């Protein structure tokens, strides 16, 4: 199991919208290297799919994320396809004094022989999500450009 959380000193609506719209937020997190396509057009919700493409060690990697449930300003649930993994995850948003607590919970759900590596894949996923949420915090808490 993967689990990490972070406090972001911004209103829950801002944090939720940033994470709900990776087609808009991913370029801010990785300006050099990722492409994100969203289907269908329109506001994201259950059934929305995001396809991420980025170069990693010289190879083009693709990840698909599919929203399964969205509760505005409260929760995003999603499934993904990342190589041999089929993670099931959620992001929960809690309004707190002075900001928002974001909680990520997920399971890597590797396929086939990769199941033997579940603990390793969970640790890697937790590390990636800890980094990702720290980056979201950095971006959202940065002073507005003058």
C-alpha positions in Angstrom: 0.0 0.0 0.0 1.1 3.5 -0.8 0.2 6.4 1.5 1.5 10.0 1.9 0.1 13.3 2.8 1.0 17.0 2.8 -0.3 20.3 4.0 -0.6 23.1 1.4 -1.2 26.6 2.5 -3.9 27.3 -0.1 -7.7 26.9 -0.1 -9.0 23.5 -0.8 -10.7 24.7 -4.0 -7.3 25.8 -5.5 -5.5 22.6 -4.5 -8.4 20.4 -5.8 -8.5 22.2 -9.1 -4.8 22.0 -9.6 -4.8 18.2 -9.1 -8.1 17.6 -10.9 -6.7 19.1 -14.1 -3.3 17.4 -14.9 -3.5 18.5 -18.5 -3.1 22.1 -17.2 -0.9 21.4 -14.1 1.6 18.8 -15.5 3.4 21.4 -17.7 3.9 23.5 -14.5 5.4 20.6 -12.7 7.6 19.4 -15.6 8.0 22.2 -18.1 10.6 20.4 -20.1 9.1 17.2 -20.7 5.6 16.0 -20.6 2.7 15.9 -22.9 -0.8 15.3 -21.5 -4.0 14.5 -23.6 -7.4 14.6 -22.0 -10.6 12.8 -23.3 -13.4 13.6 -23.5 -13.2 17.4 -23.8 -14.9 19.5 -21.1 -14.6 19.5 -17.3 -12.9 16.4 -15.8 -15.1 13.9 -13.9 -15.8 10.2 -13.7 -14.8 8.7 -17.1 -12.2 11.3 -17.9 -8.9 9.8 -19.2 -5.5 11.4 -19.2 -2.7 10.0 -21.3 0.8 11.2 -20.2 3.8 10.9 -22.5 7.3 11.7 -21.4 10.8 10.8 -22.3 12.5 8.7 -19.6 16.1 7.4 -20.1 15.8 8.1 -23.8 12.6 6.1 -24.2 9.1 7.5 -24.7 6.9 6.3 -21.7 3.1 6.4 -21.6 0.9 6.4 -18.6 -2.9 6.4 -18.6 -5.0 7.7 -15.7 -8.8 7.2 -15.6 -11.0 9.0 -13.1 -13.5 6.6 -11.5 -15.1 9.1 -9.0 -14.9 12.8 -8.3 -16.4 14.6 -5.3 -15.7 18.3 -5.8 -13.2 19.8 -3.3 -13.2 16.5 -1.4 -11.9 13.4 -3.4 -10.6 12.1 -6.7 -10.4 8.4 -7.3 -8.6 7.0 -10.3 -7.1 3.9 -11.9 -3.9 4.0 -13.9 -1.9 1.9 -16.4 1.9 2.3 -15.8 3.9 -0.4 -17.4 3.1 -3.7 -15.6 1.1 -1.9 -12.8 -2.6 -1.1 -12.6 -2.7 1.2 -9.6 -6.0 2.1 -7.9 -5.6 5.4 -6.0 -7.4 8.3 -4.3 -6.6 11.8 -3.4 -8.6 13.2 -0.4 -8.7 16.9 0.3 -9.4 18.3 3.8 -9.9 22.0 4.5 -7.8 22.9 7.5 -6.8 26.1 9.4 -4.7 28.0 6.9 -4.9 25.6 4.0 -5.5 22.1 2.8 -4.4 18.6 3.8 -4.0 16.3 0.8 -3.9 12.6 1.4 -2.8 10.1 -1.3 -3.6 6.4 -0.8 -3.1 3.7 -3.4 -2.1 0.2 -4.3 0.3 -0.6 -7.2 -1.5 -3.7 -8.3 1.2 -5.2 -10.5 0.3 -7.8 -13.2 1.7 -11.3 -13.7 5.2 -12.0 -12.4 5.6 -8.4 -11.4 3.3 -9.2 -8.4 6.4 -10.6 -6.7 7.7 -7.0 -6.7 4.6 -5.4 -5.1 6.4 -4.1 -1.9 9.1 -2.5 -4.1 6.6 -1.0 -6.5 4.5 0.3 -3.6 7.6 2.0 -2.1 8.5 3.5 -5.5 5.0 4.8 -6.0 4.9 6.3 -2.5 8.2 8.0 -3.1 6.9 9.4 -6.5 3.7 10.6 -4.9 5.5 12.2 -2.0 7.7 14.1 -4.5 4.7 15.0 -6.7 2.7 16.4 -3.7 5.8 18.4 -2.5 6.1 19.8 -6.1 2.4 20.8 -6.0 3.0 22.5 -2.6 6.0 24.4 -4.0 4.1 25.6 -7.1 0.9 26.6 -5.2 2.7 28.3 -2.3 5.1 30.2 -4.5 4.7 34.0 -4.4 2.7 35.4 -7.3 5.0 36.9 -10.0 5.3 40.6 -9.9 
